[in-house]
């Protein structure tokens, strides 16, 4: 046989496609239209906490409705069916830019350790009520926010610990006791970064402390800079509230604001592309603030894209499976991006079911699934349990099932890495005539304002242009419909 199922590959997930469920075990609620693309894991009814009443404190009916739907979703996503994911022994597995072959036991173990080191942020329950309501769980509506958290967490791991870091489980830093699970009446904020004297001089212990600090920044507590409470609050300026569904583009802008407001992360900024275009001068200006002569800050680049109409356009997936390695299809693709260590993955999923894609094998994406409800963890403890923040079981999904609306993330630690990233993206995005016409996104020199529609219209509105040599007046060329391409 040419397939293998690595050890510890039982996967815990509550998504409707993640296991075989007994008939009648999982009733579904009524479906409602998805107003923001991806954002809900399935048909869980109307957005939680929504009300037709005027803005203000929720009334008793709203409170009862929110508590009932929260309880229902906690049950719906709070159990799991164990299943196995098979991997081919022949084909390479790419995970966050690293390549593994399952022909040897050593590569299998290295892959397992690398996968388990990625932060897994899922639905949680019994946390302090979110602003503007009484919701104490994000089950059924917060999956895209969780996927965004995982992408940002991967950027923070690269920023503080490098790509070579892996989670050294059982380092003897303290017991992982279940006492870290918070009760509804006890909530604490994230722990502050303190390198104890006994840990100084020991790189592994210091890295583990930094690992815990990064996890605490995503705690489900109002004071956590990247926690659900903070993200929901930042989304209010875009007309969103707790219980609404979020799309990948909106979440990208929410993450940018969260990093901008975080006083604990001063050497990192987030850039969100405009109209599927990364403007190099805008990135350079952002990472050089406030002193252009100082050393560049690190940057997370988020590119919201739509790769097709109702389904993913196959032009963005290379035809690798049936071609020898010397004849790989040169299409600019998601696979080529996921081979780069500077790529943070893809925040996307299936329709109405958000997932965080971090790698692939053949025609299948590897992902982390936020659709599993876990108790809130008290991260204020010195050695709070970390097991619920790391997944032991990789899962795969066919590229063809991917929703075309997604956000691709990248990380550059300094100017040199940014230049390397630009070179890689330029090569990938211009590797064939097909993708030159329909690129996933583009890189451009200059600032966004230099390419704005207003400037273009002002130039095209000139009734005549004077030839520089003869002085002859020439009519301005009107743009035709072929000059614009809709992805």
N, C-alpha and C positions, 0 to 999 in steps of 0.2 A: 504493500500500500504506500502511496505517496502523500499521505496526510498524517498529521500528528496533532494531538491535543495536549498542550503543555500542562504540567501539573499545576494545581491551584487555579484551574481555569473555570471553576464554577462561578457563575456570574449572578450577582444579586441585583435585580432590577424589577421595577413594577410596571414597565411599559407594556402595552397590550401586545406587542410583537415579540417580547423577549422570552416567552416560554409557552408551554402548552398548559392551558388552564382547564380545569374540569368544567364541564358544561354547567352553566348557571352560577358559577363561582364569582364571576365578575360582571354584574349587570352594568349597563352603560346608561348614562344620562342622555338627555336630548342634545342633539348637535346644534351649535349656533355658528353663525358666520364668523370667520377669523378676520378681524379688522386690521391686523398688523402683520400679515404674513405668518411667519413662525411665531409661536409663543405658547401654545397650549399643547399638552401631551395627548390630547384626545377629546372625546366628547364628555366633558365634565360639567356641562350646563353653562349658565351665564357667568360672566366675570364675577369673582367673589367680591363682596363688599359693595357692589354697584347699587345705586339707589336712585329713584326718580325724584326724591325730595331735594329741597334746596341744600346747598353746601352747608356743612355744620356738623354737629355731633350726631352720630347715627342714632335713630330711634330704636325702640325695643324690637320692632319687627326686623329691622336690618341686623341687629345684634343676633337675634335668634337664627335668622337666615344664614349669616356668616358662620356662626358656630356649628350649625347643622352641616353646611357644605364643607367646612373644615374637618369635622369629624368624619364625614363620608370619604373625603380624599385621603385622610390619614389611614383609614382602613384600606382604601383602594390601592395606595402606594406603599403600605406598610408591611407587605408580605412579599415573598419572592419564591420563584421556582428555579431550582438549580438546573443548569444546562451546560453543555460543553460546546466550545468553539473549536473547530478543526482548522489547522494550518497546514499548508502544503510544505513538504520537505524539500521540494525542488526550487520553488520560487523564493526570492528574498522578501523579507519583511522590513519595511521602513517605518521607524518610530521616531518622531521628532528629529529627523535628520540623520539618525543612525541606522545602519543596515545590519540585519541579522539573517543568518541561515540556520535552519533547524536541522541540518544534517548532523551537527555535533551537539552533544549534551552541554558543552560549555556555552555555546551561543544561546541555547534555550534558557539557561540560567541567567545569562547576562540580560536577555530580553525581559525575563520576568522581573528582575531587579529594577531595570530601567522603567518598565511600565508601572510597577508599584510605587515608584518615586514621584510620579505625576500626582498633583493634588486633585482630589475627587471631591467636588462640592455638590451636594444633593439637596433635595427637599429636606426641610427640618420642621419639627413641631415643638410646641410648648416654649416658644421664645417670647420675649416681651411684645405686647401688642404693637403693630405697625401704626404709623402716624395716620390720623384721620379715620380710624376704625378700631375694630376689636379683633382683627385677624392675628392669630398666633401661629400660623403655619402658611407656607407658600405652596402647598400641594395643589396641583391642578392648574397653576397659572405662572409660577415663577421659574419655569425650566430655562427660558432664554437668559434670564438674569444669572442663573447658576452657570450656564455655559459661558457667559461672559466673564464671570468670576474665575472660572477655570483657565480661560485664556490669559487673563491678567495675572493669575497666580503663576502660570508658566513663565511669563515675562519677568516676574519678580524673582523666580528661582534662577533664571539666567543672569539677572542683574546682580544678585547678592551671592549666589553659590556656584555659578558657572554650569555649563552643560555636562561636565564630567561628574557632578555630584549625584550620588544616589543615597536613598534613605537607608541608613544603617540601623535596621531594626534590632532590638534587644542589645542596645549599647550599654545597658546598665545604668541609665540615667535615672531610673526610678520605675516603680511598678505601674503598669497601665490598668488601673482599677476602675471598675464601673462607677465609682463615686463621682467621676467627672460628668455624668449625665445629669443635667440640671432638672430640677423639679419646677412646676409652673410658678412656684412662689419664691424661687431663688435664681437670680440672674446676675451675672457679673460681666464686666467689660473685658476687653482684650488685655493681655499681659503686656507690660512695658519691656522693652529690650534692655536686659541687664546681663552683662557677661560676668559671672561670678569669678572670684579669685581662683577657685579650684579648677575652673574651666579655661583660664587664660594660659596660653602656651600650648594648649592641646587643640589642634585644628579641627579634629573630628567632633569634639565636644562643643566647640564654638559654632561649628556649622549646624549641629543639631539644635543649639539654642536659637540660631537665626531661623532655622526651619520652623521651629515652634512659633517664633514671632510672626513669620509670614502667615502661618495658619491662623493665628489670633487676629490678624487684620481682617479676616473674612468671617469672624464670629457673628452670630445672629444676635447682635446687641446694638443699641443705638449709638454707642461710642466707637464701634469698630469702623475704621475709615472706608473699608471696602465691603462691609457687611450688607445684608439685604436691606436693613433699615435705612442706611445711608443712600443706597442706590434708588430705593423707592422715593425717598425724599427729593433726590436730584431729578427724578423723572417727572415730578409735579410741574416743573416749568414747561414741560412738553405736553401737559394735559393728561398725564398718566397718574394713576393712584394704585394703592395696594389692591390686588385682585384683578387688575387689568392685564391684558396680554401685551407683550413687548416684542418688537421685531429686532433683527440683528443690527440694523443701521442705528436705531434709537439707542440700543444698548451700547454701541460703540461710543456714541457721544456722552452717554452717562458715565462710562468708564473714564473718558477724558476729563470730565469735570471732577470725578472722585479723586483721581491722581493729582489734579491741580489743587484741590483743597486739602490734600494730605500733607501735614507738616513733618511727618516722619520719613517721607520719601522725597528728598530734595534734589537728588541728582538724576531724576527720571521724569520724562514728559511723555505725553501721548499725543500723537498726530492722527487725525481722522481725515482721510482723503475727501476731496470734493468732486462730484460727478465722475467717479471712477478714475480719477487722475491724482497722482502723487506729484506735487510741485516741489522740486528739490530746494529751491530758494526759500520756500516757506518752512520746510523742515529745518534747514540750516539756521534760519532766523529763530525758530522755536528753541532749538537746542543750545543756542548761544546766548539766550537771555539770562540775566540782564546785561552781562558784560560780553560783548562780541569777541574780545581778545582772550577771554578765559577758555579753559578746556571745555570741550563739548560735553553736554549731558548725554546720558543714554536716552534712547527714544523707542517707544513702542508705536509702530505704524499700523493702523487699522484701516482696511480698505473694504467698505461695503460694496457688494457687487450683486448683480442679478444675471445669472448664466443661462438664460433661456426664458421661455414663456411660462407655460404651466409646468413643464418638466425640464430637467437639466439637458442642455444642448450637448450632444455627444462630441462636438468638435473640441470641447475642453477636456475630454478624457482620451489619452493616447491609446492607440491600438497595439498594446504591448503583448497581449496574451498569446497571439498566434504567430508572432514574428520572431525570428532569431535576434539575439542581442545586437548584432551588427546592422540590423535593419529596423531599429526602433522607429516608430512613427514620430516625426519631429514636431507634433502639435504642441503648442504651449498648453499646459494642462495643470490640473490640480495635483496630479501625481508628481510632476517635476517640482512644484513648489514645496510639497511635503518632503522632498528629499533634502531640502536645505536645513541646516541647523539653525539658521536665522529665522526660520518660519515658526511661528507660535501655534500653528494649526488653523482650523476653520471653525468658526462659530456658526452653526447652521442646523441641519437635521433633515428629517422627513417632514412632509406637510403636517402642520399642527403638532409637531413632536420634535423639540429641540435636542440636539446632540452636539458634543464637542469632538471634532475629528482631529486625530493626532498622528495618523499614519495610514499605511495601506499595504496590502499584498494582492498582487494581480489586479483584478477588477473590484476589489472590496476595500472599503474604508475601515480603519480601526477607530473606535470611538470610546469615550467615557459618557455614560448615561446618567443624567441627574434625576431620573424618575424613580427614586427610591427614598422613601420617607424615613428619616432617622431622628432620634431624640436630639435636642440641643445639647451641646457640650459646653461645660463651664471652663472656659479657657483661661480664667484668672488663676487657676491652680498652677503650681510650678511645673508639675509633670502630668498635665492633663492627657488623657488617652488620645492617640493619634490614629488608631486603626480605622475609625470611621471616615477619615479624610484621605484614605488611600485605598484604591480598588485593586483586588488581586486577580481579577478575571477580565481579560480583553474580550471585546465583542467585535463582530464584523457586519458590514452592511454594504450591499451592492451600490456602486456609483449611480446606477440608473434610478435608484430610489431616492436620491438626494434632492431636496428642494432647491430650486435655482437661486433662491434668495439667501445670501449668506454674507459673512464678513471674514476676510482673510487677515491674519495678524503676522507681523514681523517684528524683530528686535534687532537693534544695532547699539552696541555698547559704547562706541566712540566714532570719530570721523572715519577712521580706516574701515571699520566694519560697515558703516553706512555706504561708503564707496564700493565695498565688496558686494553689498546687497544690491546696490543699483546696477552693478555690472551683471550680477546673476539674473536679476529681473529683466534687464534689457535683452539678455540672451534668450531667456525663456519666452518672453512676450513677443519676440520677433523671429522665432525659429521656423516659421513657415508662412507661405502666402495666405493661407486660410486665416491664421490668427493675426496676421497684419491687418486684415480687413475687419476682423471681429475679435479684438484683443479682450482678455478678461478685464484688464485695466491698463492704464498707460502711465509712463513717467515723463515728466515735462520739465524743462529748464524754466527758471524764472518763478514769478509769484502767480497765485491764482487770479489776482486782480488784473494782471497783464493779459490774461486770456478770458476775461469776463465777457459775458454776452453784451453788456452795455458798450464796451470798447469795440467789439466786433460790429455791432449795429451802427455805431457812430461812423465807423470807417465805410461800411457798406451804404450808408445813407447819402454819401457824397454824390451829387448828380453827375459829376464829370471829374476825370483825372487828367492832369496835364503831363504830356510826355516830357521827360526830363531833357531830351536833346532837341527835339524839333519844336516843342511848344504846342504840339497839336493836342487838341482836346479829345480825350477818349471816354467813351461811356463806361461807367462802372459795371463790372460783371455782376449780374444778379445771381445769388446762390440758387441752385436747383435742388430738387428733392434728393438727387443722388449724392449731394455733398454731405448729407447727414445720414447717419446710420443709427438705428434704434436697436439696442441689444434686447 
